[in-house]
Amino acid sequence: MEVKKKINSSNTPYFFSSEMIITKKSLNENQLKFTYQKQLISDLDNKHKEWSKSINRKF
């Protein structure tokens, strides 16, 4: 039994919304912020790992 779905069915979620408009500039700024935050978290994680290694060596 083969089940086929229509691409334009009413249950298909849309990538865009008629009620909300985001400019390309805003989208790019948000992407840059997100990338920066990911980098900060990654740096913090690495620093934490280094710190825990140094603590373990002392004890």
C-alpha positions as a LaTeX table, in Angstrom:
\begin{tabular}{lrrr}
\hline
Residue & $x$ (\AA) & $y$ (\AA) & $z$ (\AA) \\
\hline
Met1 & 0.00 & 0.00 & 0.00 \\
Glu2 & 1.45 & 3.31 & $-1.04$ \\
Val3 & 0.54 & 6.55 & 0.65 \\
Lys4 & 1.19 & 9.84 & $-1.14$ \\
Lys5 & 0.84 & 13.25 & 0.41 \\
Lys6 & 0.03 & 16.36 & $-1.48$ \\
Ile7 & 2.63 & 19.08 & $-1.14$ \\
Asn8 & 0.01 & 21.77 & $-0.98$ \\
Ser9 & $-2.15$ & 20.10 & 1.63 \\
Ser10 & $-3.60$ & 22.21 & 4.43 \\
Asn11 & $-1.55$ & 20.28 & 7.03 \\
Thr12 & 1.78 & 21.28 & 5.51 \\
Pro13 & 3.59 & 23.88 & 7.63 \\
Tyr14 & 4.71 & 26.96 & 5.79 \\
Phe15 & 8.18 & 28.43 & 5.99 \\
Phe16 & 6.75 & 31.93 & 5.97 \\
Ser17 & 3.92 & 33.68 & 7.73 \\
Ser18 & 1.52 & 36.22 & 6.31 \\
Glu19 & 1.39 & 38.02 & 9.66 \\
Met20 & 5.11 & 38.46 & 10.22 \\
Ile21 & 7.75 & 40.07 & 8.05 \\
Ile22 & 11.46 & 39.90 & 8.85 \\
Thr23 & 13.88 & 41.94 & 6.84 \\
Lys24 & 17.01 & 40.37 & 5.43 \\
Lys25 & 19.09 & 42.77 & 7.53 \\
Ser26 & 17.33 & 41.69 & 10.71 \\
Leu27 & 17.72 & 38.04 & 9.81 \\
Asn28 & 21.45 & 38.51 & 9.18 \\
Glu29 & 21.90 & 40.39 & 12.45 \\
Asn30 & 20.14 & 37.65 & 14.38 \\
Gln31 & 22.29 & 35.03 & 12.68 \\
Leu32 & 25.43 & 36.92 & 13.66 \\
Lys33 & 24.25 & 37.19 & 17.27 \\
Phe34 & 23.46 & 33.50 & 17.36 \\
Thr35 & 26.87 & 32.60 & 15.92 \\
Tyr36 & 28.59 & 34.86 & 18.46 \\
Gln37 & 26.64 & 33.30 & 21.35 \\
Lys38 & 27.51 & 29.80 & 20.18 \\
Gln39 & 31.18 & 30.77 & 20.09 \\
Leu40 & 31.00 & 32.22 & 23.61 \\
Ile41 & 29.42 & 29.03 & 24.93 \\
Ser42 & 32.02 & 26.92 & 23.18 \\
Asp43 & 34.82 & 29.05 & 24.64 \\
Leu44 & 33.29 & 28.83 & 28.09 \\
Asp45 & 32.98 & 25.08 & 27.81 \\
Asn46 & 36.64 & 24.78 & 26.80 \\
Lys47 & 37.72 & 27.03 & 29.67 \\
His48 & 35.68 & 24.97 & 32.09 \\
Lys49 & 37.33 & 21.75 & 30.88 \\
Glu50 & 40.78 & 23.30 & 31.29 \\
Trp51 & 39.90 & 24.58 & 34.73 \\
Ser52 & 38.60 & 21.20 & 35.88 \\
Lys53 & 41.79 & 19.52 & 34.65 \\
Ser54 & 43.93 & 21.94 & 36.62 \\
Ile55 & 41.80 & 21.42 & 39.75 \\
Asn56 & 42.09 & 17.65 & 39.43 \\
Arg57 & 45.89 & 17.88 & 39.19 \\
Lys58 & 46.13 & 19.87 & 42.42 \\
Phe59 & 44.19 & 17.25 & 44.40 \\
\hline
\end{tabular}
